[in-house]
């Protein structure tokens, strides 16, 4: 039982960590996106992110800037 609890805790901790976007995507040019005043809400305008990724909207607000995204994600 002790090991089951430990495995469950590790699985939860792993799911709560930020995803490294560069595992699947090219690195985002933060400077260009900052100049364009990109927000999480505008990502879908150019990149159709909503069809490929399900975001936890308790952590991610639509008005988050690209620099705020880059704080947790590469």
PDB file with SEQRES, HELIX, SHEET and CRYST1 records, atoms N, CA, C and O in Angstrom:
SEQRES   1 A   74  UNK UNK UNK UNK UNK UNK UNK UNK UNK UNK UNK UNK UNK          
SEQRES   2 A   74  UNK UNK UNK UNK UNK UNK UNK UNK UNK UNK UNK UNK UNK          
SEQRES   3 A   74  UNK UNK UNK UNK UNK UNK UNK UNK UNK UNK UNK UNK UNK          
SEQRES   4 A   74  UNK UNK UNK UNK UNK UNK UNK UNK UNK UNK UNK UNK UNK          
SEQRES   5 A   74  UNK UNK UNK UNK UNK UNK UNK UNK UNK UNK UNK UNK UNK          
SEQRES   6 A   74  UNK UNK UNK UNK UNK UNK UNK UNK UNK                          
HELIX    1 AA1 UNK A    2  UNK A   16  1                                  15    
HELIX    2 AA2 UNK A   21  UNK A   23  5                                   3    
HELIX    3 AA3 UNK A   30  UNK A   35  1                                   6    
HELIX    4 AA4 UNK A   40  UNK A   47  1                                   8    
HELIX    5 AA5 UNK A   49  UNK A   51  5                                   3    
HELIX    6 AA6 UNK A   66  UNK A   72  1                                   7    
CRYST1    1.000    1.000    1.000  90.00  90.00  90.00 P 1           1          
ATOM      1  N   UNK A   1       0.817  -1.182   0.000  1.00  0.00           N  
ATOM      2  CA  UNK A   1       0.000   0.000   0.000  1.00  0.00           C  
ATOM      3  C   UNK A   1       0.868   1.256   0.000  1.00  0.00           C  
ATOM      4  O   UNK A   1       0.529   2.253  -0.636  1.00  0.00           O  
ATOM      5  N   UNK A   2       1.991   1.200   0.718  1.00  0.00           N  
ATOM      6  CA  UNK A   2       2.890   2.343   0.795  1.00  0.00           C  
ATOM      7  C   UNK A   2       3.426   2.687  -0.599  1.00  0.00           C  
ATOM      8  O   UNK A   2       3.525   3.862  -0.952  1.00  0.00           O  
ATOM      9  N   UNK A   3       3.766   1.680  -1.382  1.00  0.00           N  
ATOM     10  CA  UNK A   3       4.306   1.909  -2.710  1.00  0.00           C  
ATOM     11  C   UNK A   3       3.243   2.445  -3.664  1.00  0.00           C  
ATOM     12  O   UNK A   3       3.543   3.280  -4.517  1.00  0.00           O  
ATOM     13  N   UNK A   4       2.027   1.983  -3.532  1.00  0.00           N  
ATOM     14  CA  UNK A   4       0.935   2.470  -4.359  1.00  0.00           C  
ATOM     15  C   UNK A   4       0.701   3.962  -4.131  1.00  0.00           C  
ATOM     16  O   UNK A   4       0.486   4.716  -5.080  1.00  0.00           O  
ATOM     17  N   UNK A   5       0.743   4.378  -2.872  1.00  0.00           N  
ATOM     18  CA  UNK A   5       0.591   5.787  -2.529  1.00  0.00           C  
ATOM     19  C   UNK A   5       1.733   6.605  -3.099  1.00  0.00           C  
ATOM     20  O   UNK A   5       1.511   7.700  -3.615  1.00  0.00           O  
ATOM     21  N   UNK A   6       2.951   6.093  -3.015  1.00  0.00           N  
ATOM     22  CA  UNK A   6       4.109   6.804  -3.532  1.00  0.00           C  
ATOM     23  C   UNK A   6       4.027   6.938  -5.050  1.00  0.00           C  
ATOM     24  O   UNK A   6       4.334   8.003  -5.586  1.00  0.00           O  
ATOM     25  N   UNK A   7       3.627   5.898  -5.742  1.00  0.00           N  
ATOM     26  CA  UNK A   7       3.499   5.945  -7.200  1.00  0.00           C  
ATOM     27  C   UNK A   7       2.415   6.936  -7.607  1.00  0.00           C  
ATOM     28  O   UNK A   7       2.592   7.695  -8.560  1.00  0.00           O  
ATOM     29  N   UNK A   8       1.300   6.933  -6.893  1.00  0.00           N  
ATOM     30  CA  UNK A   8       0.217   7.870  -7.184  1.00  0.00           C  
ATOM     31  C   UNK A   8       0.683   9.309  -6.978  1.00  0.00           C  
ATOM     32  O   UNK A   8       0.348  10.184  -7.777  1.00  0.00           O  
ATOM     33  N   UNK A   9       1.444   9.562  -5.927  1.00  0.00           N  
ATOM     34  CA  UNK A   9       1.953  10.911  -5.658  1.00  0.00           C  
ATOM     35  C   UNK A   9       2.911  11.355  -6.756  1.00  0.00           C  
ATOM     36  O   UNK A   9       2.856  12.502  -7.198  1.00  0.00           O  
ATOM     37  N   UNK A  10       3.787  10.459  -7.198  1.00  0.00           N  
ATOM     38  CA  UNK A  10       4.723  10.798  -8.264  1.00  0.00           C  
ATOM     39  C   UNK A  10       3.996  11.060  -9.582  1.00  0.00           C  
ATOM     40  O   UNK A  10       4.362  11.976 -10.318  1.00  0.00           O  
ATOM     41  N   UNK A  11       2.983  10.274  -9.879  1.00  0.00           N  
ATOM     42  CA  UNK A  11       2.213  10.471 -11.103  1.00  0.00           C  
ATOM     43  C   UNK A  11       1.499  11.811 -11.075  1.00  0.00           C  
ATOM     44  O   UNK A  11       1.469  12.520 -12.080  1.00  0.00           O  
ATOM     45  N   UNK A  12       0.922  12.164  -9.930  1.00  0.00           N  
ATOM     46  CA  UNK A  12       0.256  13.454  -9.809  1.00  0.00           C  
ATOM     47  C   UNK A  12       1.253  14.594  -9.950  1.00  0.00           C  
ATOM     48  O   UNK A  12       0.976  15.567 -10.651  1.00  0.00           O  
ATOM     49  N   UNK A  13       2.392  14.494  -9.307  1.00  0.00           N  
ATOM     50  CA  UNK A  13       3.405  15.548  -9.384  1.00  0.00           C  
ATOM     51  C   UNK A  13       3.889  15.721 -10.816  1.00  0.00           C  
ATOM     52  O   UNK A  13       4.124  16.846 -11.258  1.00  0.00           O  
ATOM     53  N   UNK A  14       4.038  14.639 -11.534  1.00  0.00           N  
ATOM     54  CA  UNK A  14       4.476  14.721 -12.923  1.00  0.00           C  
ATOM     55  C   UNK A  14       3.448  15.371 -13.814  1.00  0.00           C  
ATOM     56  O   UNK A  14       3.807  16.065 -14.765  1.00  0.00           O  
ATOM     57  N   UNK A  15       2.175  15.161 -13.529  1.00  0.00           N  
ATOM     58  CA  UNK A  15       1.131  15.755 -14.355  1.00  0.00           C  
ATOM     59  C   UNK A  15       0.942  17.231 -14.054  1.00  0.00           C  
ATOM     60  O   UNK A  15       0.376  17.954 -14.873  1.00  0.00           O  
ATOM     61  N   UNK A  16       1.403  17.697 -12.899  1.00  0.00           N  
ATOM     62  CA  UNK A  16       1.230  19.087 -12.515  1.00  0.00           C  
ATOM     63  C   UNK A  16       2.369  19.972 -13.014  1.00  0.00           C  
ATOM     64  O   UNK A  16       2.295  21.195 -12.894  1.00  0.00           O  
ATOM     65  N   UNK A  17       3.405  19.380 -13.563  1.00  0.00           N  
ATOM     66  CA  UNK A  17       4.546  20.147 -14.034  1.00  0.00           C  
ATOM     67  C   UNK A  17       4.257  20.745 -15.397  1.00  0.00           C  
ATOM     68  O   UNK A  17       3.451  20.212 -16.159  1.00  0.00           O  
ATOM     69  N   UNK A  18       4.916  21.852 -15.701  1.00  0.00           N  
ATOM     70  CA  UNK A  18       4.764  22.504 -16.995  1.00  0.00           C  
ATOM     71  C   UNK A  18       5.380  21.642 -18.093  1.00  0.00           C  
ATOM     72  O   UNK A  18       6.389  20.969 -17.883  1.00  0.00           O  
ATOM     73  N   UNK A  19       4.769  21.674 -19.237  1.00  0.00           N  
ATOM     74  CA  UNK A  19       5.214  20.898 -20.379  1.00  0.00           C  
ATOM     75  C   UNK A  19       6.285  21.680 -21.135  1.00  0.00           C  
ATOM     76  O   UNK A  19       6.159  22.889 -21.325  1.00  0.00           O  
ATOM     77  N   UNK A  20       7.320  20.997 -21.557  1.00  0.00           N  
ATOM     78  CA  UNK A  20       8.347  21.619 -22.386  1.00  0.00           C  
ATOM     79  C   UNK A  20       7.877  21.543 -23.832  1.00  0.00           C  
ATOM     80  O   UNK A  20       7.936  20.482 -24.453  1.00  0.00           O  
ATOM     81  N   UNK A  21       7.417  22.652 -24.363  1.00  0.00           N  
ATOM     82  CA  UNK A  21       6.831  22.686 -25.710  1.00  0.00           C  
ATOM     83  C   UNK A  21       7.831  22.271 -26.793  1.00  0.00           C  
ATOM     84  O   UNK A  21       7.448  21.751 -27.840  1.00  0.00           O  
ATOM     85  N   UNK A  22       9.125  22.512 -26.523  1.00  0.00           N  
ATOM     86  CA  UNK A  22      10.132  22.210 -27.535  1.00  0.00           C  
ATOM     87  C   UNK A  22      10.359  20.715 -27.716  1.00  0.00           C  
ATOM     88  O   UNK A  22      11.121  20.308 -28.593  1.00  0.00           O  
ATOM     89  N   UNK A  23       9.701  19.886 -26.891  1.00  0.00           N  
ATOM     90  CA  UNK A  23       9.764  18.446 -27.132  1.00  0.00           C  
ATOM     91  C   UNK A  23       9.112  18.107 -28.472  1.00  0.00           C  
ATOM     92  O   UNK A  23       9.533  17.176 -29.160  1.00  0.00           O  
ATOM     93  N   UNK A  24       8.076  18.875 -28.836  1.00  0.00           N  
ATOM     94  CA  UNK A  24       7.340  18.608 -30.078  1.00  0.00           C  
ATOM     95  C   UNK A  24       7.389  19.763 -31.071  1.00  0.00           C  
ATOM     96  O   UNK A  24       7.165  19.559 -32.264  1.00  0.00           O  
ATOM     97  N   UNK A  25       7.678  20.972 -30.598  1.00  0.00           N  
ATOM     98  CA  UNK A  25       7.590  22.167 -31.437  1.00  0.00           C  
ATOM     99  C   UNK A  25       8.906  22.913 -31.466  1.00  0.00           C  
ATOM    100  O   UNK A  25       9.764  22.733 -30.602  1.00  0.00           O  
ATOM    101  N   UNK A  26       9.051  23.768 -32.491  1.00  0.00           N  
ATOM    102  CA  UNK A  26      10.208  24.656 -32.534  1.00  0.00           C  
ATOM    103  C   UNK A  26      10.079  25.683 -31.422  1.00  0.00           C  
ATOM    104  O   UNK A  26       8.973  25.990 -30.976  1.00  0.00           O  
ATOM    105  N   UNK A  27      11.216  26.216 -30.974  1.00  0.00           N  
ATOM    106  CA  UNK A  27      11.208  27.211 -29.906  1.00  0.00           C  
ATOM    107  C   UNK A  27      10.477  28.467 -30.384  1.00  0.00           C  
ATOM    108  O   UNK A  27      10.670  28.913 -31.515  1.00  0.00           O  
ATOM    109  N   UNK A  28       9.650  29.025 -29.525  1.00  0.00           N  
ATOM    110  CA  UNK A  28       8.870  30.221 -29.844  1.00  0.00           C  
ATOM    111  C   UNK A  28       9.760  31.443 -29.722  1.00  0.00           C  
ATOM    112  O   UNK A  28      10.518  31.573 -28.760  1.00  0.00           O  
ATOM    113  N   UNK A  29       9.670  32.345 -30.699  1.00  0.00           N  
ATOM    114  CA  UNK A  29      10.389  33.613 -30.647  1.00  0.00           C  
ATOM    115  C   UNK A  29       9.572  34.555 -29.760  1.00  0.00           C  
ATOM    116  O   UNK A  29       8.633  35.203 -30.222  1.00  0.00           O  
ATOM    117  N   UNK A  30       9.943  34.618 -28.496  1.00  0.00           N  
ATOM    118  CA  UNK A  30       9.188  35.391 -27.516  1.00  0.00           C  
ATOM    119  C   UNK A  30       9.186  36.874 -27.866  1.00  0.00           C  
ATOM    120  O   UNK A  30       8.174  37.547 -27.671  1.00  0.00           O  
ATOM    121  N   UNK A  31      10.310  37.401 -28.382  1.00  0.00           N  
ATOM    122  CA  UNK A  31      10.392  38.829 -28.711  1.00  0.00           C  
ATOM    123  C   UNK A  31       9.371  39.216 -29.777  1.00  0.00           C  
ATOM    124  O   UNK A  31       8.695  40.237 -29.650  1.00  0.00           O  
ATOM    125  N   UNK A  32       9.259  38.402 -30.826  1.00  0.00           N  
ATOM    126  CA  UNK A  32       8.302  38.694 -31.904  1.00  0.00           C  
ATOM    127  C   UNK A  32       6.879  38.629 -31.379  1.00  0.00           C  
ATOM    128  O   UNK A  32       6.058  39.488 -31.700  1.00  0.00           O  
ATOM    129  N   UNK A  33       6.582  37.621 -30.576  1.00  0.00           N  
ATOM    130  CA  UNK A  33       5.229  37.473 -30.041  1.00  0.00           C  
ATOM    131  C   UNK A  33       4.909  38.554 -29.004  1.00  0.00           C  
ATOM    132  O   UNK A  33       3.749  38.935 -28.847  1.00  0.00           O  
ATOM    133  N   UNK A  34       5.925  39.046 -28.301  1.00  0.00           N  
ATOM    134  CA  UNK A  34       5.711  40.138 -27.352  1.00  0.00           C  
ATOM    135  C   UNK A  34       5.379  41.417 -28.102  1.00  0.00           C  
ATOM    136  O   UNK A  34       4.475  42.155 -27.711  1.00  0.00           O  
ATOM    137  N   UNK A  35       6.119  41.683 -29.194  1.00  0.00           N  
ATOM    138  CA  UNK A  35       5.840  42.866 -30.017  1.00  0.00           C  
ATOM    139  C   UNK A  35       4.432  42.826 -30.593  1.00  0.00           C  
ATOM    140  O   UNK A  35       3.784  43.863 -30.730  1.00  0.00           O  
ATOM    141  N   UNK A  36       3.960  41.633 -30.929  1.00  0.00           N  
ATOM    142  CA  UNK A  36       2.619  41.467 -31.490  1.00  0.00           C  
ATOM    143  C   UNK A  36       1.548  41.437 -30.401  1.00  0.00           C  
ATOM    144  O   UNK A  36       0.362  41.281 -30.693  1.00  0.00           O  
ATOM    145  N   UNK A  37       1.974  41.588 -29.143  1.00  0.00           N  
ATOM    146  CA  UNK A  37       1.075  41.564 -27.989  1.00  0.00           C  
ATOM    147  C   UNK A  37       0.239  40.285 -27.954  1.00  0.00           C  
ATOM    148  O   UNK A  37      -0.963  40.319 -27.691  1.00  0.00           O  
ATOM    149  N   UNK A  38       0.896  39.164 -28.222  1.00  0.00           N  
ATOM    150  CA  UNK A  38       0.232  37.860 -28.228  1.00  0.00           C  
ATOM    151  C   UNK A  38      -0.211  37.476 -26.826  1.00  0.00           C  
ATOM    152  O   UNK A  38       0.505  37.687 -25.846  1.00  0.00           O  
ATOM    153  N   UNK A  39      -1.395  36.912 -26.755  1.00  0.00           N  
ATOM    154  CA  UNK A  39      -1.925  36.373 -25.509  1.00  0.00           C  
ATOM    155  C   UNK A  39      -2.358  34.940 -25.772  1.00  0.00           C  
ATOM    156  O   UNK A  39      -2.392  34.492 -26.918  1.00  0.00           O  
ATOM    157  N   UNK A  40      -2.681  34.239 -24.724  1.00  0.00           N  
ATOM    158  CA  UNK A  40      -3.147  32.864 -24.875  1.00  0.00           C  
ATOM    159  C   UNK A  40      -4.413  32.819 -25.733  1.00  0.00           C  
ATOM    160  O   UNK A  40      -4.606  31.883 -26.508  1.00  0.00           O  
ATOM    161  N   UNK A  41      -5.265  33.822 -25.596  1.00  0.00           N  
ATOM    162  CA  UNK A  41      -6.506  33.870 -26.366  1.00  0.00           C  
ATOM    163  C   UNK A  41      -6.240  34.043 -27.862  1.00  0.00           C  
ATOM    164  O   UNK A  41      -7.032  33.582 -28.684  1.00  0.00           O  
ATOM    165  N   UNK A  42      -5.143  34.695 -28.223  1.00  0.00           N  
ATOM    166  CA  UNK A  42      -4.851  34.926 -29.639  1.00  0.00           C  
ATOM    167  C   UNK A  42      -4.023  33.812 -30.279  1.00  0.00           C  
ATOM    168  O   UNK A  42      -3.806  33.834 -31.491  1.00  0.00           O  
ATOM    169  N   UNK A  43      -3.555  32.838 -29.490  1.00  0.00           N  
ATOM    170  CA  UNK A  43      -2.775  31.734 -30.063  1.00  0.00           C  
ATOM    171  C   UNK A  43      -3.576  31.003 -31.145  1.00  0.00           C  
ATOM    172  O   UNK A  43      -3.030  30.639 -32.186  1.00  0.00           O  
ATOM    173  N   UNK A  44      -4.853  30.793 -30.898  1.00  0.00           N  
ATOM    174  CA  UNK A  44      -5.690  30.073 -31.858  1.00  0.00           C  
ATOM    175  C   UNK A  44      -5.879  30.837 -33.164  1.00  0.00           C  
ATOM    176  O   UNK A  44      -6.154  30.230 -34.198  1.00  0.00           O  
ATOM    177  N   UNK A  45      -5.736  32.153 -33.131  1.00  0.00           N  
ATOM    178  CA  UNK A  45      -5.901  32.939 -34.347  1.00  0.00           C  
ATOM    179  C   UNK A  45      -4.887  32.522 -35.410  1.00  0.00           C  
ATOM    180  O   UNK A  45      -5.220  32.457 -36.593  1.00  0.00           O  
ATOM    181  N   UNK A  46      -3.669  32.243 -35.000  1.00  0.00           N  
ATOM    182  CA  UNK A  46      -2.604  31.887 -35.949  1.00  0.00           C  
ATOM    183  C   UNK A  46      -2.236  30.409 -35.925  1.00  0.00           C  
ATOM    184  O   UNK A  46      -1.829  29.860 -36.949  1.00  0.00           O  
ATOM    185  N   UNK A  47      -2.372  29.764 -34.782  1.00  0.00           N  
ATOM    186  CA  UNK A  47      -1.789  28.437 -34.610  1.00  0.00           C  
ATOM    187  C   UNK A  47      -2.784  27.311 -34.357  1.00  0.00           C  
ATOM    188  O   UNK A  47      -2.371  26.152 -34.299  1.00  0.00           O  
ATOM    189  N   UNK A  48      -4.053  27.592 -34.208  1.00  0.00           N  
ATOM    190  CA  UNK A  48      -5.076  26.571 -33.947  1.00  0.00           C  
ATOM    191  C   UNK A  48      -4.649  25.641 -32.804  1.00  0.00           C  
ATOM    192  O   UNK A  48      -4.741  24.418 -32.909  1.00  0.00           O  
ATOM    193  N   UNK A  49      -4.188  26.241 -31.732  1.00  0.00           N  
ATOM    194  CA  UNK A  49      -3.691  25.476 -30.602  1.00  0.00           C  
ATOM    195  C   UNK A  49      -4.794  24.665 -29.921  1.00  0.00           C  
ATOM    196  O   UNK A  49      -4.524  23.600 -29.366  1.00  0.00           O  
ATOM    197  N   UNK A  50      -6.012  25.152 -29.960  1.00  0.00           N  
ATOM    198  CA  UNK A  50      -7.109  24.496 -29.272  1.00  0.00           C  
ATOM    199  C   UNK A  50      -7.420  23.104 -29.773  1.00  0.00           C  
ATOM    200  O   UNK A  50      -7.921  22.272 -29.017  1.00  0.00           O  
ATOM    201  N   UNK A  51      -7.130  22.834 -31.045  1.00  0.00           N  
ATOM    202  CA  UNK A  51      -7.435  21.507 -31.575  1.00  0.00           C  
ATOM    203  C   UNK A  51      -6.387  20.471 -31.180  1.00  0.00           C  
ATOM    204  O   UNK A  51      -6.653  19.270 -31.243  1.00  0.00           O  
ATOM    205  N   UNK A  52      -5.199  20.921 -30.773  1.00  0.00           N  
ATOM    206  CA  UNK A  52      -4.123  19.986 -30.450  1.00  0.00           C  
ATOM    207  C   UNK A  52      -3.835  19.888 -28.958  1.00  0.00           C  
ATOM    208  O   UNK A  52      -3.262  18.899 -28.500  1.00  0.00           O  
ATOM    209  N   UNK A  53      -4.228  20.909 -28.193  1.00  0.00           N  
ATOM    210  CA  UNK A  53      -3.882  20.952 -26.781  1.00  0.00           C  
ATOM    211  C   UNK A  53      -5.102  21.301 -25.948  1.00  0.00           C  
ATOM    212  O   UNK A  53      -5.890  22.172 -26.317  1.00  0.00           O  
ATOM    213  N   UNK A  54      -5.254  20.618 -24.826  1.00  0.00           N  
ATOM    214  CA  UNK A  54      -6.315  20.941 -23.882  1.00  0.00           C  
ATOM    215  C   UNK A  54      -5.665  21.605 -22.680  1.00  0.00           C  
ATOM    216  O   UNK A  54      -4.903  20.969 -21.951  1.00  0.00           O  
ATOM    217  N   UNK A  55      -5.963  22.880 -22.471  1.00  0.00           N  
ATOM    218  CA  UNK A  55      -5.343  23.633 -21.392  1.00  0.00           C  
ATOM    219  C   UNK A  55      -6.193  23.579 -20.136  1.00  0.00           C  
ATOM    220  O   UNK A  55      -7.422  23.553 -20.203  1.00  0.00           O  
ATOM    221  N   UNK A  56      -5.537  23.563 -19.007  1.00  0.00           N  
ATOM    222  CA  UNK A  56      -6.228  23.641 -17.721  1.00  0.00           C  
ATOM    223  C   UNK A  56      -6.559  25.114 -17.491  1.00  0.00           C  
ATOM    224  O   UNK A  56      -5.681  25.903 -17.142  1.00  0.00           O  
ATOM    225  N   UNK A  57      -7.817  25.480 -17.687  1.00  0.00           N  
ATOM    226  CA  UNK A  57      -8.203  26.879 -17.609  1.00  0.00           C  
ATOM    227  C   UNK A  57      -8.250  27.404 -16.174  1.00  0.00           C  
ATOM    228  O   UNK A  57      -8.489  28.594 -15.969  1.00  0.00           O  
ATOM    229  N   UNK A  58      -8.030  26.552 -15.183  1.00  0.00           N  
ATOM    230  CA  UNK A  58      -7.880  27.038 -13.815  1.00  0.00           C  
ATOM    231  C   UNK A  58      -6.491  27.660 -13.636  1.00  0.00           C  
ATOM    232  O   UNK A  58      -6.306  28.540 -12.794  1.00  0.00           O  
ATOM    233  N   UNK A  59      -5.521  27.204 -14.425  1.00  0.00           N  
ATOM    234  CA  UNK A  59      -4.159  27.734 -14.361  1.00  0.00           C  
ATOM    235  C   UNK A  59      -3.867  28.746 -15.456  1.00  0.00           C  
ATOM    236  O   UNK A  59      -3.043  29.641 -15.266  1.00  0.00           O  
ATOM    237  N   UNK A  60      -4.526  28.618 -16.594  1.00  0.00           N  
ATOM    238  CA  UNK A  60      -4.237  29.431 -17.768  1.00  0.00           C  
ATOM    239  C   UNK A  60      -5.390  30.384 -18.050  1.00  0.00           C  
ATOM    240  O   UNK A  60      -6.500  29.950 -18.356  1.00  0.00           O  
ATOM    241  N   UNK A  61      -5.129  31.675 -17.946  1.00  0.00           N  
ATOM    242  CA  UNK A  61      -6.139  32.689 -18.221  1.00  0.00           C  
ATOM    243  C   UNK A  61      -5.993  33.152 -19.673  1.00  0.00           C  
ATOM    244  O   UNK A  61      -4.869  33.256 -20.163  1.00  0.00           O  
ATOM    245  N   UNK A  62      -7.087  33.429 -20.367  1.00  0.00           N  
ATOM    246  CA  UNK A  62      -7.009  33.839 -21.778  1.00  0.00           C  
ATOM    247  C   UNK A  62      -6.181  35.093 -22.015  1.00  0.00           C  
ATOM    248  O   UNK A  62      -5.642  35.272 -23.107  1.00  0.00           O  
ATOM    249  N   UNK A  63      -6.067  35.966 -21.015  1.00  0.00           N  
ATOM    250  CA  UNK A  63      -5.320  37.212 -21.206  1.00  0.00           C  
ATOM    251  C   UNK A  63      -3.839  37.095 -20.819  1.00  0.00           C  
ATOM    252  O   UNK A  63      -3.135  38.102 -20.749  1.00  0.00           O  
ATOM    253  N   UNK A  64      -3.373  35.877 -20.569  1.00  0.00           N  
ATOM    254  CA  UNK A  64      -1.952  35.692 -20.250  1.00  0.00           C  
ATOM    255  C   UNK A  64      -1.099  36.094 -21.446  1.00  0.00           C  
ATOM    256  O   UNK A  64      -1.401  35.741 -22.585  1.00  0.00           O  
ATOM    257  N   UNK A  65      -0.036  36.835 -21.173  1.00  0.00           N  
ATOM    258  CA  UNK A  65       0.864  37.256 -22.247  1.00  0.00           C  
ATOM    259  C   UNK A  65       1.836  36.128 -22.591  1.00  0.00           C  
ATOM    260  O   UNK A  65       1.990  35.170 -21.834  1.00  0.00           O  
ATOM    261  N   UNK A  66       2.479  36.259 -23.729  1.00  0.00           N  
ATOM    262  CA  UNK A  66       3.448  35.245 -24.162  1.00  0.00           C  
ATOM    263  C   UNK A  66       4.618  35.159 -23.178  1.00  0.00           C  
ATOM    264  O   UNK A  66       5.184  34.082 -22.992  1.00  0.00           O  
ATOM    265  N   UNK A  67       4.985  36.268 -22.553  1.00  0.00           N  
ATOM    266  CA  UNK A  67       6.079  36.216 -21.580  1.00  0.00           C  
ATOM    267  C   UNK A  67       5.667  35.443 -20.334  1.00  0.00           C  
ATOM    268  O   UNK A  67       6.495  34.767 -19.723  1.00  0.00           O  
ATOM    269  N   UNK A  68       4.384  35.538 -19.948  1.00  0.00           N  
ATOM    270  CA  UNK A  68       3.902  34.750 -18.826  1.00  0.00           C  
ATOM    271  C   UNK A  68       3.886  33.260 -19.179  1.00  0.00           C  
ATOM    272  O   UNK A  68       4.168  32.416 -18.328  1.00  0.00           O  
ATOM    273  N   UNK A  69       3.558  32.940 -20.423  1.00  0.00           N  
ATOM    274  CA  UNK A  69       3.606  31.542 -20.871  1.00  0.00           C  
ATOM    275  C   UNK A  69       5.043  31.013 -20.810  1.00  0.00           C  
ATOM    276  O   UNK A  69       5.293  29.893 -20.366  1.00  0.00           O  
ATOM    277  N   UNK A  70       5.972  31.848 -21.265  1.00  0.00           N  
ATOM    278  CA  UNK A  70       7.375  31.444 -21.331  1.00  0.00           C  
ATOM    279  C   UNK A  70       8.000  31.296 -19.949  1.00  0.00           C  
ATOM    280  O   UNK A  70       9.048  30.665 -19.807  1.00  0.00           O  
ATOM    281  N   UNK A  71       7.371  31.868 -18.935  1.00  0.00           N  
ATOM    282  CA  UNK A  71       7.881  31.697 -17.570  1.00  0.00           C  
ATOM    283  C   UNK A  71       7.854  30.226 -17.159  1.00  0.00           C  
ATOM    284  O   UNK A  71       8.727  29.769 -16.421  1.00  0.00           O  
ATOM    285  N   UNK A  72       6.856  29.490 -17.635  1.00  0.00           N  
ATOM    286  CA  UNK A  72       6.705  28.074 -17.267  1.00  0.00           C  
ATOM    287  C   UNK A  72       7.036  27.111 -18.406  1.00  0.00           C  
ATOM    288  O   UNK A  72       7.468  25.984 -18.165  1.00  0.00           O  
ATOM    289  N   UNK A  73       6.836  27.550 -19.625  1.00  0.00           N  
ATOM    290  CA  UNK A  73       7.016  26.675 -20.794  1.00  0.00           C  
ATOM    291  C   UNK A  73       8.122  27.226 -21.675  1.00  0.00           C  
ATOM    292  O   UNK A  73       8.241  28.439 -21.853  1.00  0.00           O  
ATOM    293  N   UNK A  74       8.938  26.322 -22.233  1.00  0.00           N  
ATOM    294  CA  UNK A  74       9.970  26.759 -23.167  1.00  0.00           C  
ATOM    295  C   UNK A  74       9.419  26.761 -24.562  1.00  0.00           C  
ATOM    296  O   UNK A  74      10.132  27.100 -25.507  1.00  0.00           O  
TER     297      UNK A  74                                                      
END                                                                             
